[in-house]
Amino acid sequence: VAVWHMADLNDSAGKNSSLTITRDVTVGVALEGADREESLERGGDGLAGEFRGGYLSARQGAEGELNLGGKAMSMCLRFRLAQGISDTPLFSKHGGHEGLVYNLFWTRLGSQVSLGFEMGTDWSQRPLRLSVPATMIGPSLWHDAVVRFDDAKLEMFVDGVLVDEEWPIGSLQQGNVEPCLIGAESQGG
């Protein structure tokens, strides 16, 4: 549906659900050395977005294409978290638990920082949750996180390894009017 490589604010797939910047975000930041090589090996362009308290918004996407429905979705996000950050949204269409569609985030769960994911369905107001402790994946390394929902299973992979799974009931939550955000989450506008 949408692909953002962070060279600029354009979506390189489909209808161009372009991004807008709020506050301090720089796109087109050139990666160097091994970071650049790894990006290129994974189909990236050797460029990244750098978030310093700001975020990117895709709103609802071009012609509403980011208002996903049905019983399937996949997302892939390549990221690295700055040292000392332990509570930050990465990719979200939130709106509170009663309206949440998806939310990938870093947070403190108990005594440890974890990468988490939530997905809302029309079966329950309580979202499904997946997580993996940061100590298992290396909190300051570059990671490829893939979340896949295919009706039968909800799975989270980090760097190609299945780290958590859940067995959902229902379809993706509908009626969410919150924007799709990178680096933030929204509730009540």
DRENPA-3360 file (N, C-alpha, C; in nm, 2 decimals, always signed):
BEGIN
1 = VAVWHMAD = +0.08/-0.12/+0.00/+0.00/+0.00/+0.00/+0.09/+0.12/+0.00 ~ +0.19/+0.13/+0.09/+0.28/+0.25/+0.10/+0.42/+0.20/+0.13 ~ +0.52/+0.27/+0.08/+0.66/+0.25/+0.10/+0.73/+0.38/+0.11 ~ +0.79/+0.41/+0.23/+0.87/+0.53/+0.25/+1.01/+0.49/+0.27 ~ +1.11/+0.54/+0.19/+1.25/+0.50/+0.20/+1.33/+0.61/+0.28 ~ +1.27/+0.72/+0.31/+1.33/+0.83/+0.39/+1.43/+0.91/+0.31 ~ +1.44/+0.89/+0.18/+1.52/+0.98/+0.09/+1.45/+1.12/+0.09 ~ +1.32/+1.11/+0.08/+1.23/+1.23/+0.08/+1.10/+1.19/+0.15;
9 = LNDSAGKN = +1.00/+1.27/+0.13/+0.87/+1.25/+0.19/+0.77/+1.17/+0.11 ~ +0.81/+1.13/-0.01/+0.72/+1.06/-0.10/+0.71/+0.91/-0.07 ~ +0.59/+0.86/-0.11/+0.56/+0.72/-0.10/+0.60/+0.66/-0.24 ~ +0.69/+0.56/-0.24/+0.73/+0.50/-0.37/+0.64/+0.39/-0.42 ~ +0.53/+0.37/-0.36/+0.43/+0.27/-0.40/+0.29/+0.33/-0.42 ~ +0.22/+0.28/-0.51/+0.08/+0.31/-0.52/+0.05/+0.46/-0.55 ~ -0.04/+0.52/-0.46/-0.10/+0.65/-0.48/-0.02/+0.76/-0.43 ~ +0.10/+0.75/-0.37/+0.18/+0.85/-0.31/+0.12/+0.91/-0.19;
17 = SSLTITRD = +0.11/+0.83/-0.09/+0.07/+0.88/+0.05/+0.19/+0.95/+0.11 ~ +0.21/+1.07/+0.06/+0.33/+1.15/+0.10/+0.32/+1.19/+0.25 ~ +0.44/+1.21/+0.31/+0.45/+1.24/+0.45/+0.46/+1.39/+0.47 ~ +0.42/+1.44/+0.59/+0.45/+1.58/+0.63/+0.53/+1.57/+0.76 ~ +0.62/+1.67/+0.78/+0.70/+1.68/+0.90/+0.64/+1.77/+1.00 ~ +0.64/+1.72/+1.12/+0.60/+1.81/+1.24/+0.72/+1.81/+1.33 ~ +0.77/+1.93/+1.36/+0.88/+1.96/+1.45/+1.01/+1.90/+1.39 ~ +1.10/+1.85/+1.47/+1.24/+1.82/+1.43/+1.26/+1.68/+1.38;
25 = VTVGVALE = +1.25/+1.67/+1.25/+1.28/+1.54/+1.17/+1.36/+1.58/+1.05 ~ +1.46/+1.51/+1.02/+1.54/+1.53/+0.90/+1.53/+1.40/+0.81 ~ +1.49/+1.41/+0.69/+1.50/+1.29/+0.60/+1.61/+1.31/+0.50 ~ +1.65/+1.20/+0.44/+1.77/+1.20/+0.35/+1.90/+1.20/+0.42 ~ +1.91/+1.16/+0.55/+2.03/+1.15/+0.62/+2.12/+1.04/+0.57 ~ +2.23/+1.06/+0.51/+2.32/+0.96/+0.45/+2.38/+0.87/+0.56 ~ +2.36/+0.74/+0.55/+2.42/+0.65/+0.64/+2.57/+0.62/+0.59 ~ +2.65/+0.58/+0.68/+2.79/+0.56/+0.64/+2.84/+0.42/+0.68;
33 = GADREESL = +2.94/+0.38/+0.61/+3.01/+0.25/+0.65/+2.92/+0.13/+0.64 ~ +2.92/+0.05/+0.75/+2.85/-0.07/+0.76/+2.70/-0.05/+0.76 ~ +2.65/+0.07/+0.82/+2.51/+0.10/+0.83/+2.46/+0.12/+0.68 ~ +2.54/+0.19/+0.60/+2.50/+0.21/+0.46/+2.49/+0.08/+0.38 ~ +2.60/+0.00/+0.40/+2.60/-0.13/+0.33/+2.48/-0.22/+0.37 ~ +2.45/-0.23/+0.50/+2.34/-0.31/+0.54/+2.21/-0.26/+0.48 ~ +2.19/-0.13/+0.47/+2.07/-0.07/+0.42/+2.06/-0.11/+0.27 ~ +2.17/-0.10/+0.19/+2.17/-0.13/+0.05/+2.14/-0.28/+0.03;
41 = ERGGDGLA = +2.20/-0.36/+0.12/+2.18/-0.51/+0.11/+2.03/-0.55/+0.13 ~ +1.96/-0.47/+0.21/+1.82/-0.50/+0.24/+1.72/-0.43/+0.14 ~ +1.78/-0.37/+0.04/+1.69/-0.31/-0.06/+1.66/-0.16/-0.03 ~ +1.73/-0.11/+0.07/+1.72/+0.04/+0.10/+1.80/+0.12/+0.01 ~ +1.81/+0.25/+0.04/+1.89/+0.34/-0.04/+2.00/+0.41/+0.03 ~ +2.04/+0.36/+0.15/+2.15/+0.41/+0.23/+2.12/+0.54/+0.29 ~ +1.99/+0.58/+0.30/+1.94/+0.70/+0.36/+1.85/+0.67/+0.47 ~ +1.84/+0.76/+0.57/+1.75/+0.74/+0.68/+1.68/+0.87/+0.72;
49 = GEFRGGYL = +1.58/+0.86/+0.81/+1.52/+0.98/+0.87/+1.57/+0.98/+1.01 ~ +1.60/+1.10/+1.06/+1.65/+1.12/+1.19/+1.54/+1.20/+1.27 ~ +1.49/+1.15/+1.38/+1.39/+1.20/+1.46/+1.44/+1.26/+1.59 ~ +1.43/+1.38/+1.61/+1.47/+1.45/+1.74/+1.35/+1.52/+1.80 ~ +1.25/+1.44/+1.84/+1.14/+1.50/+1.90/+1.02/+1.53/+1.81 ~ +1.04/+1.51/+1.68/+0.94/+1.54/+1.58/+0.88/+1.41/+1.53 ~ +0.79/+1.42/+1.43/+0.73/+1.30/+1.37/+0.69/+1.32/+1.23 ~ +0.65/+1.22/+1.16/+0.60/+1.22/+1.03/+0.46/+1.18/+1.02;
57 = SARQGAEG = +0.38/+1.24/+0.94/+0.24/+1.20/+0.93/+0.20/+1.17/+0.78 ~ +0.13/+1.06/+0.77/+0.08/+1.02/+0.63/-0.07/+1.04/+0.63 ~ -0.12/+1.10/+0.74/-0.27/+1.12/+0.75/-0.34/+0.99/+0.73 ~ -0.44/+0.99/+0.64/-0.52/+0.87/+0.61/-0.46/+0.80/+0.49 ~ -0.36/+0.86/+0.43/-0.30/+0.81/+0.30/-0.38/+0.87/+0.19 ~ -0.32/+0.86/+0.07/-0.39/+0.91/-0.05/-0.52/+0.83/-0.07 ~ -0.62/+0.90/-0.09/-0.76/+0.84/-0.11/-0.79/+0.74/+0.00 ~ -0.74/+0.76/+0.12/-0.77/+0.68/+0.24/-0.71/+0.54/+0.24;
65 = ELNLGGKA = -0.60/+0.52/+0.16/-0.55/+0.39/+0.14/-0.49/+0.33/+0.27 ~ -0.46/+0.41/+0.37/-0.40/+0.36/+0.49/-0.51/+0.32/+0.60 ~ -0.63/+0.33/+0.56/-0.74/+0.28/+0.64/-0.76/+0.13/+0.61 ~ -0.67/+0.05/+0.65/-0.67/-0.09/+0.62/-0.79/-0.16/+0.67 ~ -0.84/-0.27/+0.61/-0.95/-0.35/+0.65/-0.92/-0.49/+0.62 ~ -1.01/-0.58/+0.67/-1.00/-0.72/+0.64/-0.92/-0.80/+0.74 ~ -0.86/-0.91/+0.69/-0.80/-1.01/+0.78/-0.65/-1.03/+0.74 ~ -0.59/-0.93/+0.69/-0.45/-0.94/+0.65/-0.38/-0.81/+0.65;
73 = MSMCLRFR = -0.26/-0.80/+0.69/-0.17/-0.69/+0.68/-0.03/-0.72/+0.71 ~ +0.06/-0.65/+0.65/+0.21/-0.67/+0.68/+0.27/-0.53/+0.70 ~ +0.36/-0.52/+0.78/+0.44/-0.39/+0.80/+0.59/-0.43/+0.82 ~ +0.67/-0.35/+0.76/+0.82/-0.37/+0.78/+0.88/-0.23/+0.82 ~ +0.95/-0.22/+0.92/+1.02/-0.10/+0.96/+1.16/-0.13/+0.99 ~ +1.25/-0.05/+0.93/+1.40/-0.06/+0.97/+1.43/+0.06/+1.05 ~ +1.49/+0.04/+1.17/+1.51/+0.15/+1.27/+1.62/+0.12/+1.36 ~ +1.67/+0.23/+1.42/+1.77/+0.22/+1.53/+1.72/+0.32/+1.64;
81 = LAQGISDT = +1.73/+0.28/+1.76/+1.68/+0.37/+1.87/+1.81/+0.43/+1.94 ~ +1.80/+0.56/+1.96/+1.91/+0.63/+2.03/+1.92/+0.58/+2.17 ~ +2.04/+0.59/+2.22/+2.07/+0.55/+2.36/+1.98/+0.63/+2.46 ~ +1.93/+0.56/+2.56/+1.86/+0.63/+2.67/+1.71/+0.65/+2.64 ~ +1.66/+0.62/+2.52/+1.52/+0.63/+2.50/+1.45/+0.50/+2.53 ~ +1.35/+0.51/+2.61/+1.29/+0.38/+2.65/+1.13/+0.38/+2.63 ~ +1.08/+0.49/+2.58/+0.93/+0.49/+2.56/+0.90/+0.58/+2.44 ~ +0.89/+0.52/+2.32/+0.86/+0.60/+2.20/+0.78/+0.52/+2.10;
89 = PLFSKHGG = +0.68/+0.58/+2.04/+0.61/+0.51/+1.93/+0.70/+0.51/+1.80 ~ +0.69/+0.41/+1.72/+0.76/+0.40/+1.60/+0.67/+0.42/+1.48 ~ +0.56/+0.34/+1.48/+0.47/+0.34/+1.36/+0.33/+0.31/+1.41 ~ +0.24/+0.41/+1.39/+0.11/+0.39/+1.46/-0.01/+0.45/+1.39 ~ -0.12/+0.39/+1.40/-0.26/+0.44/+1.37/-0.34/+0.40/+1.50 ~ -0.32/+0.49/+1.60/-0.36/+0.46/+1.74/-0.51/+0.49/+1.77 ~ -0.53/+0.60/+1.84/-0.67/+0.64/+1.87/-0.72/+0.58/+2.00 ~ -0.64/+0.53/+2.09/-0.68/+0.47/+2.21/-0.72/+0.32/+2.18;
97 = HEGLVYNL = -0.72/+0.24/+2.28/-0.74/+0.10/+2.27/-0.88/+0.06/+2.20 ~ -0.98/+0.15/+2.21/-1.11/+0.12/+2.15/-1.10/+0.15/+2.00 ~ -1.01/+0.22/+1.95/-1.00/+0.26/+1.81/-0.87/+0.21/+1.74 ~ -0.78/+0.16/+1.82/-0.64/+0.13/+1.77/-0.65/+0.03/+1.65 ~ -0.57/+0.05/+1.55/-0.56/-0.04/+1.44/-0.42/-0.11/+1.45 ~ -0.31/-0.03/+1.46/-0.18/-0.09/+1.48/-0.09/+0.01/+1.55 ~ +0.01/-0.04/+1.62/+0.10/+0.04/+1.69/+0.23/-0.04/+1.72 ~ +0.34/+0.01/+1.66/+0.47/-0.05/+1.69/+0.55/+0.05/+1.77;
105 = FWTRLGSQ = +0.61/+0.01/+1.89/+0.66/+0.10/+1.98/+0.77/+0.04/+2.07 ~ +0.86/+0.13/+2.13/+0.95/+0.09/+2.24/+0.88/+0.13/+2.37 ~ +0.88/+0.05/+2.47/+0.83/+0.09/+2.60/+0.89/+0.01/+2.71 ~ +0.87/+0.05/+2.83/+0.92/-0.02/+2.95/+0.81/-0.11/+2.99 ~ +0.83/-0.24/+2.99/+0.74/-0.34/+3.04/+0.80/-0.41/+3.16 ~ +0.74/-0.38/+3.27/+0.80/-0.42/+3.40/+0.94/-0.35/+3.42 ~ +1.04/-0.43/+3.44/+1.17/-0.37/+3.46/+1.26/-0.36/+3.34 ~ +1.21/-0.40/+3.22/+1.29/-0.39/+3.10/+1.23/-0.32/+2.99;
113 = VSLGFEMG = +1.31/-0.26/+2.90/+1.26/-0.20/+2.78/+1.23/-0.31/+2.68 ~ +1.12/-0.29/+2.61/+1.08/-0.39/+2.51/+1.03/-0.33/+2.38 ~ +1.05/-0.40/+2.27/+0.98/-0.36/+2.15/+0.84/-0.43/+2.15 ~ +0.74/-0.35/+2.13/+0.60/-0.40/+2.14/+0.52/-0.37/+2.01 ~ +0.42/-0.44/+2.00/+0.32/-0.42/+1.89/+0.18/-0.45/+1.94 ~ +0.09/-0.36/+1.90/-0.05/-0.39/+1.93/-0.13/-0.38/+1.80 ~ -0.24/-0.46/+1.80/-0.33/-0.46/+1.68/-0.47/-0.47/+1.73 ~ -0.56/-0.38/+1.68/-0.70/-0.39/+1.72/-0.78/-0.46/+1.62;
121 = TDWSQRPL = -0.88/-0.54/+1.67/-0.97/-0.61/+1.59/-1.11/-0.58/+1.62 ~ -1.20/-0.61/+1.54/-1.35/-0.59/+1.57/-1.41/-0.69/+1.66 ~ -1.33/-0.78/+1.71/-1.38/-0.89/+1.80/-1.37/-0.84/+1.94 ~ -1.27/-0.76/+1.98/-1.26/-0.72/+2.12/-1.20/-0.58/+2.13 ~ -1.24/-0.50/+2.23/-1.18/-0.37/+2.25/-1.04/-0.38/+2.30 ~ -1.00/-0.49/+2.35/-0.87/-0.51/+2.40/-0.78/-0.55/+2.29 ~ -0.67/-0.47/+2.26/-0.59/-0.51/+2.14/-0.50/-0.63/+2.17 ~ -0.46/-0.70/+2.07/-0.37/-0.81/+2.08/-0.23/-0.75/+2.09;
129 = RLSVPATM = -0.14/-0.81/+2.17/-0.01/-0.75/+2.20/+0.10/-0.85/+2.18 ~ +0.21/-0.81/+2.12/+0.33/-0.89/+2.10/+0.44/-0.80/+2.16 ~ +0.55/-0.87/+2.20/+0.67/-0.80/+2.25/+0.79/-0.88/+2.25 ~ +0.90/-0.82/+2.26/+1.03/-0.88/+2.28/+1.12/-0.79/+2.36 ~ +1.19/-0.84/+2.46/+1.28/-0.75/+2.54/+1.39/-0.70/+2.46 ~ +1.43/-0.58/+2.48/+1.54/-0.51/+2.40/+1.67/-0.59/+2.42 ~ +1.69/-0.64/+2.54/+1.81/-0.72/+2.56/+1.83/-0.84/+2.47 ~ +1.72/-0.89/+2.42/+1.73/-1.00/+2.33/+1.77/-0.96/+2.19;
137 = IGPSLWHD = +1.74/-0.84/+2.15/+1.77/-0.79/+2.01/+1.87/-0.68/+2.00 ~ +1.92/-0.62/+2.11/+2.02/-0.52/+2.11/+1.95/-0.38/+2.08 ~ +1.92/-0.31/+2.19/+1.84/-0.19/+2.17/+1.90/-0.08/+2.08 ~ +2.03/-0.07/+2.07/+2.09/+0.04/+1.99/+2.14/+0.00/+1.85 ~ +2.11/-0.13/+1.81/+2.14/-0.18/+1.68/+2.04/-0.14/+1.58 ~ +2.07/-0.15/+1.45/+1.97/-0.14/+1.35/+1.89/-0.26/+1.34 ~ +1.76/-0.25/+1.33/+1.67/-0.37/+1.33/+1.57/-0.36/+1.21 ~ +1.54/-0.48/+1.16/+1.43/-0.49/+1.06/+1.31/-0.56/+1.14;
145 = AVVRFDDA = +1.21/-0.49/+1.17/+1.09/-0.55/+1.24/+0.98/-0.57/+1.13 ~ +0.93/-0.69/+1.13/+0.82/-0.73/+1.04/+0.71/-0.78/+1.12 ~ +0.59/-0.72/+1.10/+0.47/-0.77/+1.17/+0.37/-0.82/+1.06 ~ +0.32/-0.94/+1.08/+0.24/-1.00/+0.97/+0.11/-1.06/+1.04 ~ +0.00/-1.02/+0.98/-0.13/-1.07/+1.02/-0.20/-1.13/+0.90 ~ -0.23/-1.26/+0.91/-0.29/-1.33/+0.80/-0.42/-1.41/+0.83 ~ -0.50/-1.36/+0.92/-0.62/-1.42/+0.97/-0.60/-1.52/+1.07 ~ -0.51/-1.62/+1.04/-0.48/-1.73/+1.14/-0.39/-1.69/+1.25;
153 = KLEMFVDG = -0.29/-1.60/+1.21/-0.18/-1.57/+1.31/-0.14/-1.42/+1.30 ~ -0.10/-1.37/+1.41/-0.03/-1.24/+1.42/+0.11/-1.27/+1.46 ~ +0.21/-1.23/+1.38/+0.35/-1.27/+1.41/+0.44/-1.14/+1.41 ~ +0.54/-1.14/+1.49/+0.64/-1.03/+1.49/+0.78/-1.10/+1.48 ~ +0.85/-1.05/+1.37/+0.98/-1.10/+1.34/+1.08/-0.98/+1.36 ~ +1.19/-1.00/+1.42/+1.30/-0.90/+1.43/+1.42/-0.96/+1.37 ~ +1.47/-0.90/+1.27/+1.59/-0.94/+1.20/+1.58/-1.09/+1.15 ~ +1.46/-1.12/+1.10/+1.43/-1.25/+1.04/+1.39/-1.36/+1.14;
161 = VLVDEEWP = +1.39/-1.33/+1.27/+1.36/-1.43/+1.37/+1.22/-1.40/+1.43 ~ +1.14/-1.51/+1.44/+1.01/-1.50/+1.50/+1.03/-1.48/+1.65 ~ +0.98/-1.36/+1.70/+1.00/-1.33/+1.85/+0.88/-1.34/+1.93 ~ +0.76/-1.33/+1.86/+0.63/-1.35/+1.94/+0.52/-1.37/+1.84 ~ +0.41/-1.43/+1.88/+0.30/-1.46/+1.80/+0.17/-1.47/+1.88 ~ +0.06/-1.45/+1.82/-0.07/-1.45/+1.88/-0.17/-1.50/+1.78 ~ -0.28/-1.55/+1.83/-0.39/-1.61/+1.74/-0.51/-1.52/+1.75 ~ -0.53/-1.43/+1.65/-0.64/-1.33/+1.66/-0.77/-1.39/+1.62;
169 = IGSLQQGN = -0.88/-1.32/+1.66/-1.01/-1.35/+1.61/-1.06/-1.21/+1.55 ~ -1.13/-1.22/+1.44/-1.19/-1.10/+1.38/-1.10/-1.03/+1.27 ~ -1.15/-0.92/+1.23/-1.08/-0.84/+1.12/-1.02/-0.72/+1.19 ~ -0.94/-0.65/+1.11/-0.88/-0.52/+1.16/-0.98/-0.42/+1.20 ~ -0.96/-0.35/+1.31/-1.05/-0.25/+1.36/-1.08/-0.15/+1.25 ~ -1.20/-0.11/+1.24/-1.24/-0.01/+1.13/-1.29/+0.12/+1.20 ~ -1.30/+0.23/+1.12/-1.35/+0.36/+1.17/-1.25/+0.44/+1.24 ~ -1.12/+0.41/+1.23/-1.02/+0.49/+1.30/-0.99/+0.62/+1.21;
177 = VEPCLIGA = -1.01/+0.73/+1.27/-0.99/+0.86/+1.20/-0.86/+0.93/+1.24 ~ -0.78/+0.86/+1.32/-0.65/+0.91/+1.36/-0.55/+0.90/+1.24 ~ -0.45/+0.99/+1.23/-0.35/+0.98/+1.12/-0.26/+0.86/+1.14 ~ -0.20/+0.81/+1.04/-0.09/+0.71/+1.04/+0.04/+0.80/+1.07 ~ +0.11/+0.77/+1.18/+0.22/+0.85/+1.22/+0.35/+0.76/+1.23 ~ +0.46/+0.82/+1.20/+0.59/+0.76/+1.22/+0.66/+0.84/+1.32 ~ +0.69/+0.78/+1.44/+0.76/+0.85/+1.54/+0.67/+0.92/+1.64 ~ +0.54/+0.88/+1.64/+0.44/+0.94/+1.73/+0.31/+0.85/+1.73;
185 = ESQGG = +0.22/+0.88/+1.82/+0.09/+0.82/+1.82/-0.01/+0.93/+1.85 ~ -0.13/+0.91/+1.81/-0.24/+1.01/+1.82/-0.36/+0.95/+1.89 ~ -0.43/+1.03/+1.97/-0.55/+0.99/+2.03/-0.64/+1.11/+2.04 ~ -0.76/+1.11/+1.99/-0.85/+1.22/+1.99/-0.80/+1.34/+1.91 ~ -0.73/+1.31/+1.80/-0.68/+1.41/+1.71/-0.55/+1.47/+1.75;
% end
